[in-house]
């Protein structure tokens, strides 16, 4: 189980790991050992997330989720497979926690009286500046 908080846990059987050769550091080992961890989790099929969290997760991370509803994360930050696997799981936890927080509703506000006055004054200054650029009419 991957524990997110006291109420949400993702069963480990829903998460699939594959491993590949890492482009990162590793010395001579880099060409022999599959240290890059690739996590796959089908978000749209999971039952462990409440519906409102799942919707927010799919909306928040839509760029990282495939058309089939699968989240793919990979890590090759470390030299060994176990640490890269743990790094993928930590990132998954952080992503789900980000979807748990409810965004604040925006309260619509009106512009203050002073800000309206400043805006009109700047418009008048700009208008005066442009009028000063006009050629002088000698006939009047």
Secondary structure, 3 states (H helix, E strand, C coil): CEECCCCCEECHHHEEEEEECCCCCCHHHHHCCCCEEEEEEECCCCCCCCHHHHHHHHHHCCCCECCCCEEEEEECCCCCHHHHHHHHHHHHHHHHHHHHCCCCCCCCCCCCHHHHHHHHHHHHHHHHHHHHHCCCCCCC
